[in-house]
């Protein structure tokens, strides 16, 4: 083994310990929120002194919470349907084009990843006031699509870099139309990237709260917006129950996607 590729055992142990510490830091809040959601107390309490499904029943029996849940799920679903094909088309076009202009366009598309969300939210709010899109589903979906699009572009672009696009040229030289060559040669090889991009677009929309505070309200309030205002106005343990369900939903989507890819 060459000296460049060999890593001392103590360095491997140090890296493993550091990785476990980071993982524990990220996962620890989950193991706090989940028990709190089963508390019978009127306030957020950890560890719970009494166990109950009280706050899950409160969530499922509340018209306000159910309305916000429907708005969030609808917005996330529509955002996924809009952001995924747009991001696919943008990533493919920019990858094919190449050059400085394509690099600048790609940087502009992924800018929402580095620009503070609060700045985007203020800009979107002032634009929506002029267009009459505040507190509308269309406005919410468009704003969430702008936030989800960079994830789709980055993931699809990474997938395109791993495949050989000369296969598409071969298909076209054999008589396939550009659309047919793309659908039968390129698209199947991007399956994993597209699925991951769609999941990220869905979760990005479902978890987004800053933009929702500016552009949604009333009957169009999202679930995360109501959770934020609930924490601000009063400490409602129902929020812990909703957070637990959102965690389970995210894990379920990830697990389902992995099973689907393995079967295929």
N, C-alpha and C positions, 0 to 999 in steps of 0.2 A: 504493500500500500504506500502511495506517495505521501510525502510530508505535507503537501497542500491539502489533501483530502482527509487526513487523519485528524481526529479531534480527541483530545484527552478525556478520559472517563469523568474526571471531576468537572470538566467544562460541560459535558453532556448532562450530568446531574444538576448543575447549576441552572442550565437552560430549562430542564424539565421542571425544576422547582419554581422557577420564575413563571413558566407557563401555567402551572397549577395555581399559583397565587393570583395571576390575572384572571384565570377562569373562575376561581372562587369569588373574586371581587365582583365579577359580572353576574354570577349566578346566585350569590347570596341573597339579594333582594327578593328573588322568586321564592325562596324558602321561608321568607318572612311574610310575604303577602299572602301566600296560600293558606297558612294556618290562621291568619287574621280574618280571612274571609269566612271561616267557620265559627267565628266567635259569636257568643250570644249577648255581648255587651253592646251598649248604646254608642260606644266610642271605639276607635281603633285601638286594639289591645293585643300585645304580644308578650308572652304567650297567652292564649285564651284561657280564662278560668272556667268557662263552660262552652261546650261545643253545640252548634246548632246550624241548621240550614236557613235560618231566619232571613239573612240578607240576600240569599239566592231567591227565595220566595218573594222578597220585597222587590227585587229587580224584575223578575218575570211577571209580577202582578202590577207593575207601574206602567201606566199608559205613556208617561213622559219618557221613561227609559226605553220602552219598546219602540216608540216613535223615533227617538234618536238612533237606536240600533238599526232600524230599517233604513234611515237616511245614510248612515255610515256604510252599511253593506252595499246599498245601491250605488253610492258614490265610488266605493272601492272597486266594484264590479265594472262600472262604466269606465273608470280610469284605466283599469287593466285592458279593457277592450280597445281603448283609444291609444294608450301609451305604447303598448306592445307592437302593433303594426307600424306606428309612426317611428318608433325607435329602431325597428328592424330596417325600414326603408332608409332612414337617415344613416345608420351605421353601414349598410351595404353600399349606398351611394358614395359616401365619403371614403370608404375603403377602396372602392373601384376608382374613384377620381384621383386620390393621392395629391401630392403637391402641397404648397404652402397654403393656398386658399382652403383646401380641405382640412388642414390642421387648424387653421383659424376658426373654421366653422365648427369643428369638433370641440374646440375649447369653449366656444360660445354655448354649445348645447349642454356641456357639463358644468357650466358656470354656477347653476343653482347648488351644486355640491359644496362650493367654497364661499359663496355669498351668504351672509347671515340671513336666516329665514325671516327674521323680523323686518329686514329691509325689503325683501320680496313681498312680504305681507302688506306693508304700507303702500308700496307701489301698486300692487294688485287692487287694494282697496280703493285708492283714488281713481284708478282706471275703471273699476266696476261701478263706482258712483256715477260716472259719466255715461256708461253704457247701460245702466239699469240692471246689472247682474248681481247685485248684493242680495243675499238671502235667496238665491235660486240654485237649483240643482245643476244647471248648466254652468254657472259661474264656479261652483264648487268643484265640479269635474275638471273644468279647464285649468283651474289653479293646481289641483292635485296632479294633473297630467304633466304640467310644467315641472313639478317637483320629482315625479317618477321617471320622466323621460331620460334624464342623465344616467340612471341606473341601467335602463334598458340599452342605451347606446353603448355604455362601457362593456356590459356583459356580451352583447351581440358582437361588438368589435373584437373582443377577446376570442370569441368562438370563430370568427372569420379568419383570424390570424392562425388558427390551428388547422384549418382545412386547406386543401389544394384547389384553388379556383380554376386551375387549368382543366379540371374535369368538366366544368360548366362549358368551357370553350369547345371541348371535344363533343359534348352533347349538341351544341349549336351547329358544329360542323357536320354533324350527322343528320341535320334537318330539324331539330327541335327548335321551337320558337324561344325567344328570350324568357318569356314567362314560364313556359313549360320546363325549360332547362333549370331555371331557378327553383321551381316547385319540386322537381323530381331529383335534382342533384344536390343543390345547396341546402335547401330547407331541412331535409332529413338529417343532415350532418349538424345542423344548428339546434337540434331538438332540446338538448340539455341546457344550452344557453338561453333559449327562448323560454323554457319552463321556469328556469331560475329568474329570468327577467320579469316574467308575468307575476311570479310570487312576490318579488320585491316591489313591483308596482302596486299590487294589492295591499301588501302590508304597509307600504309608505302612505297610501291614502287612508287606510284604516287607522293608523297611529298618529296621523298629522293633527296638530292642535293649534299651532300659532296662526297659520293662515285662516283656519276655521274660526278663530276668535274674531277676525276682522270681517270675513265675508259671509258667515253663516249666522243664523239666529232665528228665533221663533220656531215655526214648524220645520225649518231647514237646519236646525241645530244638530250637529254631529254628536256621536257618543262621547268622543274625547273632549269636546267643548263643554258638554254637560258635566263630565267628570271634573274638569278643571274648575268650573264655576262652583261645583259642589264642594271641592276642597277649599275654595276661597271663602265661601259663605258659611259652611259648617262642615265638621268632620263626620262624614256619612260613611259608615262601614259598608254600605252597598257598593261603594267604589272598589273596595278590596275584592268583593265577589266578582264584579265586572272585570277587574284586572286579571283575576285568575282565569276567567273564561277566555279572555283575549290571549293569554299565554297558552292555554290549551289549544285554542284555535290555530295559533301560529305553529305550535309543535305538530299538530295534526296535519296541517297543510304541508309542512316540510316532510313529515314521515310518509304521507300519501304520495307526494311527488317522488320520493326515493323508491317506494314500492313500485310505482308505475314505470319508472325508468328501468328498474331491474327486470320486470316482467317483459318489457319491450326488448 
